[in-house]
């Protein structure tokens, strides 16, 4: 049982890592790509470009969220 727990913990740390937002974005990008493949929307080259754009955009959004300045507390006290 210890092996299964360690195995699961390894994969959780490997996939989720330090930033759950990037892992979520990758899953969302894969879902969009799957839907595009299932609907035969793009050629192989188009799917490759779409996948790259989605992953770069997801990383950029995640980075923008992480580096934004903290909100100032508008409530006194």
N, C-alpha and C positions, 0 to 999 in steps of 0.2 A: 504494500500500500504506500510505503514511503517513496518508492520509485515512481508511482503514478503521480503523487503529489509533486515531486521534484520535476518530473517531466512536464506537467501542466504549468508549473510555475516558470520553468524555462521558456516555454512558448508564449506565455503571457508577457513576460519581460521582453522577449525577443520581438513580438509583434507590437505591443502597446508601448513598451519602453518608457521614456521620460515624458513623451507628449502624446496624449490620447487623441488630440485634434488631428495630427498628421495621420495616425492609423485610421481614424474615421474618414478622413478625406480620401485616402487610398481606397478604402472599401467603397465609398460613394463613386469614385472615378471608375472602379471596376464594374460597378452596377450600371453606370451610364454606358460604358463600352459594351457590356453584355447586351443591353437593350438595343444599341446601335447595330450590333452583329445580328441579333435576332430579327430585327426589322430590315436587314440588308440595306442600310442607309448609305454606307460608305464602302469604298474599296479597301484593300489591305493597307495601302499607303495612307488613305484618309483616316483609318482607324488608328494607325500608328501616330499620326500627327495629333489627332484628337486626344489620344491617351497621354502623350507628352505634354500637351497644352493643359489638360486637366490636372496632371500631377504638379506641374510648375505653378499653376494658379492656386491649387490647394496649399502648396507649401508657402507661397507668398501671402495668402490670407492668414494662415497659421502664424507666420512670422510677424505680420502686421498686428495681429491680436496680442502676441507676446511682448512686443516692444512699445505698444502704445502707453502713453503716460497714464498714471493712475488718476481716477476721477477724484476731484476735490469733494470733500464731505460738505454738503449744503446744509446739513442739520447742525445747529449750534449745540455744543455741549456734548 
